[in-house]
Amino acid sequence: MNALKPDREFAISVVRTLRAAGYQALWAGGCVRDQRLGFEPKDYDVATTATPDQIRETFGRRRTIEIGVSFGVITVLGNGQQGQVEVATFRRDAGYSDGRRPDHVTFSSPVEDAQRRDFTINGIFHDPLTGEDIDYVGGGEDLEHRVIRAIGNPHERFAEDKLRMLRAVRFAATYGFHIEARTFAALQEHAGDLLVVSAERIAAEMRRMLVHGSRRKAIELLAESRLLPIVLPEVVVAGETKGFGPPGGPTDRTLLMLDALDQPSFSAALAVLLRDAVLTNDDRSEEDIAAAPANAAPPQPPLVNTQVVNAICRRWRLSNDETAGVLLCLRHEWLLRYADRLPWPEVQRVLTHARIQEMLAYVQAVCNIADGEAAGPQFCRAKLALPAEQWNPPPLVTGDQLKAAGLRPGPHFRTILEAVRDAQLEGAISEPAEALEKARQIAASMGET
């Protein structure tokens, strides 16, 4: 299937083709909203009076796919770089026994189709041939007043699809809107119903919230709406507010660190959100650590509660790569935070990791808030800016060379190679012959000659 971003002209041509075949057709949903807000739509959806069979007949079987045909949705494929457009028959939904999808649909009119959608800002239609908006639900007015409002009865809308509660928060945070009072009250009342939503759908919404620049506002809204204890009870700290953190939310420090992140990966942002819940520091507080002299010895490395991290990632069905990213950030925070005070070989080994920039983005935010400065990450970036041969020279000796020199292989080889590499990075040795001699000395001290 062609999964390219759809071309605007192609989306217009889909409407034009349906009109020429005698059907009503309009753009619908998010593309209309984003266009009104001045954003380039990420995709284009078309709503039409044509039935699925009529859509396939109009565009041809080879250019259409029946992915959502039971809900009246047909995917129309473009040519080359045109991408694809979802075309849905105007419909009325009946029953949502699983709290996600309608039990069955009835093809209907544009007015009824608008009424079954989630929020007014997503219920506007647009005629791309005339430039006219068709608004049956007051979505245009709510866009102007920056309001997230459920269409009709918010209790019914959230009962139909529980995930709409998270979507309300995401839209409000992303666009800087406020949630209308009745809609927000329904959010709070039905927050517990989110438990029936699949982990994948919850994770998808959280992923979009955490990588967006409004992530702090999203987490605050999740706490205020009582959704956060359902989604992520591990980070809830009741009553810790200092003028801006909502009760039942994360610590104020966590909110500030979320705000300090600069275009993070999902793993780095999630690591910040989980940090206070899964890191155990030494007896000194963050404030004591920040107040210590710059040349003071770094505090003891914190312990990472990997069981909690893994449990959360499993619950959300995150990929192994995403889970690994969260753990990398947390495990290497201490080393990167105090990199300027630690032995260079220890730091260098982490700087060579393929995900070092992701870890540094995380640690930068931590340092900015917890330390008031970011000497460790700055030290690391200065090293990384140097030519690679200066901070990551090729090793002077390998395991194969140790075997060729007559040393007996085994698990101790790793210890020997790390010690030789440390000596190289510290400038104590610089030639292969020196490295091999040092390896022999270390092997002799271990009784492994």
C-alpha positions in Angstrom: 0.0 0.0 0.0 1.1 3.5 -0.7 1.4 5.2 2.7 2.8 8.5 1.5 1.4 11.8 2.8 -1.5 12.7 0.4 -1.0 15.5 -1.9 -3.5 18.4 -1.6 -4.3 18.5 -5.2 -4.9 14.7 -5.2 -7.4 15.2 -2.3 -9.1 17.9 -4.3 -9.2 15.6 -7.3 -10.9 12.9 -5.3 -13.7 15.3 -4.4 -14.0 16.4 -8.0 -14.2 12.8 -9.3 -17.0 12.0 -6.9 -18.9 15.1 -7.8 -18.6 14.3 -11.5 -20.0 10.9 -10.8 -23.1 12.5 -9.2 -22.3 12.3 -5.5 -21.9 14.9 -2.8 -18.3 15.0 -1.5 -16.6 17.2 1.1 -13.4 17.3 3.1 -14.0 16.3 6.7 -12.4 16.1 10.1 -8.9 17.0 11.1 -7.8 18.4 7.7 -10.5 21.1 7.9 -9.6 21.9 11.5 -5.9 22.2 10.7 -6.5 24.3 7.6 -8.7 26.7 9.6 -5.9 27.0 12.3 -3.3 27.7 9.6 -1.5 24.4 9.8 -0.7 22.1 6.8 -3.0 19.0 7.2 -1.2 15.7 7.8 -3.8 13.9 5.8 -7.1 14.5 4.0 -10.4 12.7 4.6 -13.3 12.9 2.3 -17.0 12.3 3.3 -19.5 11.5 0.6 -23.0 10.2 -0.2 -21.5 7.4 -2.3 -21.6 4.0 -0.7 -18.4 1.9 -0.5 -19.4 -0.1 -3.6 -20.0 3.1 -5.5 -16.7 4.6 -4.3 -14.9 1.5 -5.6 -16.8 1.6 -8.9 -15.9 5.3 -9.3 -12.2 4.9 -8.8 -11.7 1.3 -9.8 -10.8 -1.8 -7.9 -7.1 -1.5 -8.5 -7.0 2.0 -6.9 -9.1 1.3 -3.9 -8.7 -0.8 -0.7 -11.5 -2.0 1.6 -9.7 -1.5 4.9 -12.6 0.0 6.8 -15.5 -1.1 4.6 -17.6 -2.3 7.5 -17.7 1.4 8.6 -18.2 2.7 5.2 -14.5 3.7 4.7 -12.6 3.0 1.4 -8.9 4.0 0.9 -8.3 5.6 -2.5 -4.7 5.3 -3.8 -3.0 8.0 -5.8 -0.3 7.7 -8.4 3.4 8.1 -7.7 3.9 10.5 -4.9 0.2 11.4 -4.4 -0.3 9.3 -1.3 -3.8 8.1 -0.4 -7.1 9.5 0.9 -9.7 7.8 3.0 -13.2 8.2 1.6 -16.1 7.5 4.0 -19.8 7.4 3.4 -21.8 9.8 5.5 -23.1 7.7 8.3 -25.0 7.4 11.6 -23.5 5.1 14.3 -25.5 2.8 16.5 -24.2 1.3 19.8 -20.6 1.2 21.1 -20.6 -2.0 23.1 -16.8 -2.2 23.2 -16.4 1.5 24.0 -14.4 1.9 20.8 -16.2 1.2 17.6 -19.9 1.4 16.6 -21.7 -2.0 16.6 -23.1 -1.1 13.2 -23.5 1.9 11.0 -26.3 3.3 8.8 -25.5 5.5 5.8 -27.0 8.9 6.2 -26.7 12.6 5.6 -23.9 15.2 6.2 -25.9 16.6 9.2 -26.2 13.2 10.9 -22.6 12.4 10.1 -21.4 15.6 11.8 -23.5 14.8 14.9 -21.8 11.5 15.4 -18.2 12.9 15.5 -16.3 13.7 18.7 -15.7 17.4 19.1 -17.1 20.5 17.3 -13.7 21.5 16.0 -13.6 18.1 14.2 -17.2 18.3 12.9 -16.7 20.9 10.2 -16.9 20.0 6.5 -15.1 21.9 3.7 -15.8 22.2 0.0 -12.3 22.4 -1.6 -13.9 23.3 -5.0 -15.6 26.5 -3.7 -13.6 27.2 -0.6 -16.8 27.1 1.6 -17.0 25.6 5.1 -20.2 23.7 6.0 -20.6 23.7 9.8 -23.6 22.0 11.4 -22.1 21.9 15.0 -20.6 25.3 15.7 -17.1 24.1 15.3 -16.0 27.3 13.5 -17.1 29.5 16.5 -15.3 27.1 18.9 -12.1 27.3 16.8 -12.3 31.1 17.0 -12.8 31.0 20.8 -10.2 28.3 21.2 -12.6 25.8 22.8 -12.7 22.0 22.9 -16.4 21.0 23.2 -18.0 17.6 22.7 -20.7 17.5 20.0 -24.0 17.1 21.8 -24.0 15.3 25.1 -20.4 14.8 26.3 -21.3 11.8 28.5 -22.7 10.1 25.4 -19.7 11.0 23.3 -17.2 9.6 25.9 -19.4 6.5 26.4 -19.2 5.7 22.7 -15.4 5.9 22.6 -13.5 6.2 25.8 -10.3 7.3 24.0 -12.0 10.6 23.2 -11.1 11.7 26.7 -7.4 11.5 26.0 -8.0 13.1 22.6 -9.7 16.0 24.3 -6.7 16.6 26.5 -4.3 16.3 23.5 -6.2 18.7 21.4 -6.5 21.2 24.2 -2.7 21.0 25.0 -1.5 20.9 21.4 -3.6 23.9 20.2 -3.6 25.9 23.5 -7.4 25.6 23.8 -9.4 25.2 26.9 -11.9 22.4 27.5 -15.5 23.6 27.8 -17.0 23.2 31.3 -19.6 20.5 30.6 -17.1 18.5 28.5 -14.4 18.8 31.2 -16.9 17.7 34.0 -17.8 14.7 31.9 -14.0 13.9 31.5 -13.6 13.9 35.3 -16.7 11.8 35.9 -15.8 9.2 33.3 -12.0 9.1 33.8 -12.1 5.6 35.2 -13.8 4.3 32.1 -10.5 4.7 30.3 -9.4 1.3 31.8 -11.3 -0.5 29.0 -9.3 1.2 26.2 -6.5 -0.9 24.8 -2.9 -0.3 25.9 -1.8 0.4 22.3 -4.4 3.2 21.8 -3.5 4.8 25.2 0.2 4.6 24.3 -0.4 6.2 20.9 -2.1 9.2 22.5 0.6 9.5 25.2 3.3 9.3 22.5 1.8 12.2 20.6 1.4 14.3 23.7 4.9 13.7 25.1 6.9 14.5 21.9 4.9 17.8 21.4 6.1 21.1 22.8 3.0 21.3 24.9 3.8 18.1 26.9 3.8 19.9 30.3 0.3 21.3 29.7 -0.9 17.9 28.5 0.3 16.3 31.8 -1.2 19.0 33.9 -4.6 18.6 32.1 -4.4 14.8 32.5 -4.0 15.4 36.2 -6.7 18.0 36.5 -9.1 15.7 34.5 -8.3 12.7 36.8 -7.0 10.7 33.8 -3.4 10.6 34.9 -4.0 8.3 37.9 -5.6 5.9 35.4 -3.0 6.2 32.7 0.1 6.4 34.8 -0.6 6.0 38.6 3.1 5.6 39.3 3.9 9.3 38.8 1.1 10.7 40.8 2.1 12.7 43.9 -0.9 13.9 45.8 -0.8 17.4 47.1 2.6 18.5 45.9 1.8 21.9 44.4 3.8 25.1 44.6 1.5 27.3 42.7 1.4 25.6 39.3 1.3 21.8 39.7 -2.2 20.3 39.9 -3.0 18.1 42.9 -2.8 14.4 41.9 -0.1 15.1 39.3 3.6 14.6 39.1 6.1 16.7 41.1 6.6 20.3 40.2 10.2 19.5 39.3 9.0 16.9 36.8 6.7 19.5 35.1 9.6 21.9 34.8 11.9 19.2 33.3 9.2 18.3 30.8 9.0 22.0 29.8 12.8 22.1 29.5 13.0 19.3 27.0 14.0 20.3 23.5 12.4 18.2 20.7 12.9 14.9 22.6 12.2 11.4 21.5 9.3 9.7 23.1 11.6 7.6 25.2 13.5 10.6 26.6 10.2 12.5 27.4 8.8 9.4 29.1 12.1 9.0 31.1 11.6 12.5 32.4 8.0 11.8 33.4 9.0 8.6 35.2 12.2 9.9 36.7 11.0 11.0 40.2 9.1 7.7 40.5 11.8 5.3 39.6 15.1 6.9 40.6 16.4 6.6 44.2 19.1 9.1 45.1 21.5 9.0 48.0 20.6 10.8 51.2 21.1 14.2 49.7 18.2 16.0 48.1 18.3 17.5 44.6 18.6 20.9 46.3 21.7 19.8 48.3 23.3 18.3 45.2 22.7 21.5 43.2 24.2 23.6 46.0 27.4 21.6 46.2 30.6 23.3 44.8 31.2 22.7 41.1 34.4 20.8 41.8 32.9 18.6 44.6 32.7 14.9 44.1 29.5 13.8 42.4 26.8 12.2 44.6 26.4 8.4 44.6 24.8 7.1 41.5 21.0 6.6 42.0 19.3 3.3 41.7 16.9 2.8 38.8 13.8 0.8 39.6 13.8 -1.2 36.4 10.9 -3.3 37.5 8.6 -0.4 37.6 9.9 1.0 34.2 9.5 -2.4 32.5 6.0 -2.9 34.0 4.9 0.5 32.6 6.4 -0.2 29.2 4.8 -3.7 29.1 1.5 -2.2 30.2 1.6 0.2 27.3 2.9 -2.4 24.9 5.8 -0.3 24.0 8.4 -1.6 21.6 11.7 -3.0 22.8 13.4 0.0 21.3 11.3 2.5 23.2 11.7 0.6 26.4 15.5 0.5 25.9 15.6 4.2 25.3 13.8 5.0 28.6 16.2 2.8 30.5 19.3 4.2 28.7 18.3 7.7 29.7 17.7 6.8 33.4 20.7 4.6 33.8 23.2 7.0 32.2 21.8 10.2 33.8 24.3 10.2 36.6 27.3 9.7 34.3 26.3 12.3 31.8 25.1 14.8 34.4 28.6 14.7 36.1 30.7 13.9 33.0 33.0 16.8 33.6 34.0 15.3 37.1 34.3 11.7 36.2 37.2 9.6 34.7 37.2 10.2 30.9 37.2 6.5 29.9 33.9 6.0 31.8 32.3 8.9 29.9 33.9 8.0 26.6 32.3 4.6 26.5 28.8 6.1 26.8 29.5 8.9 24.3 30.1 6.2 21.6 26.5 4.9 22.0 24.3 5.2 19.0 21.6 7.0 21.1 23.9 9.5 22.8 22.0 12.5 21.5 18.7 11.2 22.9 20.3 10.7 26.3 21.9 14.1 26.2 18.6 15.7 25.5 17.2 14.1 28.6 20.1 14.9 30.8 20.2 18.5 29.6 16.6 19.0 30.8 17.4 17.4 34.1 20.5 19.6 34.6 18.7 22.8 33.6 16.2 22.3 36.4 17.9 20.3 39.1 21.4 21.9 38.9 20.7 25.3 37.4 23.4 24.6 34.8 24.4 21.8 32.4 28.2 21.4 32.8 28.1 17.6 32.2 26.1 17.7 29.0 28.1 20.7 27.7 31.4 18.8 28.4 30.0 15.8 26.4 28.9 17.9 23.5 32.3 19.7 23.4 34.0 16.3 23.1 31.6 15.1 20.5 32.3 18.2 18.4 36.0 17.2 18.1 37.2 15.0 15.3 36.3 11.4 16.1 39.9 10.3 16.2 40.6 12.6 19.1 37.9 11.3 21.5 37.2 7.9 20.0 40.5 6.6 18.5 40.6 3.0 17.3 41.5 0.4 20.0 45.2 -0.4 20.1 44.6 -4.1 20.6 41.8 -6.6 19.9 40.8 -10.0 21.4 42.1 -11.8 18.3 45.5 -10.1 18.8 45.5 -11.2 22.5 44.9 -14.8 21.4 47.6 -14.5 18.7 50.0 -13.4 21.4 49.3 -16.6 23.3 46.9 -15.4 26.0 44.2 -17.9 26.9 40.8 -16.6 25.9 37.9 -16.4 28.3 35.5 -14.0 30.1 38.6 -12.2 31.5 39.4 -10.9 28.0 36.7 -8.2 28.5 38.3 -7.0 31.7 41.7 -6.9 30.1 40.5 -5.1 26.9 38.6 -2.5 29.0 41.7 -1.8 31.2 43.9 -1.4 28.1 41.4 0.8 26.4 41.2 3.0 29.6 45.0 3.4 29.6 44.8 4.4 25.9 42.1 7.0 26.5 43.9 8.4 29.5 47.1 8.8 27.4 49.2 6.3 29.3 49.8 4.2 26.2 49.7 5.1 22.5 51.3 2.2 20.6 50.0 -1.3 19.9 53.2 -2.8 21.4 52.5 -0.9 24.6 48.9 -2.1 24.6 49.9 -5.7 24.2 52.5 -5.5 27.0 49.9 -4.0 29.3 47.5 -6.7 28.4 50.1 -9.3 29.4 50.8 -7.6 32.7 47.1 -7.5 33.5 46.6 -11.1 32.5 49.6 -12.1 34.8 48.1 -10.2 37.7 44.8 -12.2 37.2 46.7 -15.5 36.9 45.5 -15.9 33.3 48.8 -16.2 31.5 
